[in-house]
């Protein structure tokens, strides 16, 4: 299974012509059926997609409607188990707590891959490999 980080969702709604290839790749990823998200990812998406300083921010209703389409995926709740694993991963790999929370949610749901551009691509964190699906665009 594949865990989708927030940046994939942000690119999926991007109207920026400079991000067109990333938007296309993000939409391809969202066509996969064996994906997992977390409440944290949905929260981050809402905040980032609706912030007023964003070019073409989504309205509350637009962001809520997009999030509703993502309910077709498994959604990992924020739990004490996720939190405790995130603390361990943060310390072990010296990464941010928020990145560790993503990895913990992915690990707990049995994902083998996290699609993200925020961590070291191809690095394995416990049982989860991070893949930057936009690496060829950099």
N, C-alpha and C positions, 0 to 999 in steps of 0.2 A: 504494500500500500504506500501511497504517497501523501506526505503532509505538505499543505500549501501555506506558505508564509504570507504575511500581509502585503509585501511588495508585489506579489503576483496579482493580487486583487486590485491593487492601485493601478498597475499597468493595464489591466483588463478594461478599465474605464477611461484610460487616458485618451484625450483628444489632441495631444501634443504631437505634431508631425515628426518631431525629432525622436519620439519614442514609438513610432509606428511599428518597427520590427519587434520591439518588446511587447507591445500591445497584442500583436498577432500571436506571438509565442505564448503569452499569458492566456489568451483565449483558447489556444490549442490545449494547454494544460487543463483548463477548466472543462474540457470535453471528456477528460478521463473519468471513468466511473468509480475507480477505487481510490478516492481521495479522502483525506481527513482534514478538518479544520479544528480550531479551538475557539472557545469563547473569547480568549485574549485576542486572537487574530480578528475576529468579527468586531470586537470593541475598537481595536486599533484602526481597522478599515473605516469604521463609522467616523471616528474622530478625524482621521487624515483626509477622508474624501469630502467632508463637509466644512472643513476649516475655511474661514473667509479669506485667508491669505493665499489659498490655492487658486491657480488658474482654472477657471470653470469648475467651481466647487459644486458638488451635488447638493440638492435640497435634502431636507430630512426625509421627505417622502421618497425621493429617488434612491437615496442610500438604503432606506428601509426595504424598499422593493427589491433592490439588488441583493441585499442580505437574505431576504426571503427565498430567493432562487437558490441560494447556497445550502438551504436546509436539506437538499437531496443527498448531501454528504454526511458522513458521520461527524458529529461535533463533540469534541472532548470538553467537558466542563472543567472549570477551575476547581480543583479539589486540594485537600491537604496532602494527598499523595503526590500530585503534580508539584505542589509547592515544595515539599521536602526533597523530591528528586531534583528540582531546579536548583535548590540551594547546594546540593552535592555537586551537580554538573558545573555550576558557576565556579565553585572553589576548585574543582579538579582541572577544568580547562581554562580558567581565568578569563571568562567571558562575562558579558553583562547578564544581570538577572533575567531580563526580558528575553534575551536569546536563549538562555538556559531553560526558561519556561516553555519556549517553543519546542526545544529538543526533548524536554521531559514529556510534554503532551504527545509528541510523535512516538517516543519510546513506549509509553504506556498503552497507546492504541495499536502497537504492533507495526508501525510504519518502518520501512527499511530506508526510505529516502525522504529528505526534506528539500523541497524546491525553495531556494532563497538566494538572494544576492548579498545577504547581510553577514554570512559566516564564510569560513574558508572552504571553497569548493573542493570536493573530493575528500575532505577530512571526515573521518568517522568519529563520532562522539558516542561512546558506548556502542550500541548496536545500530546507530542511525548515521547514514552517509548524507552529507549536504551536497547538493548539486546546484550550481548556479546555471539556470537554463538560458541566461542571457550572456554567458561568458564570451561567446563568439562575437557579441555586439560591442564588446569593450575594446 
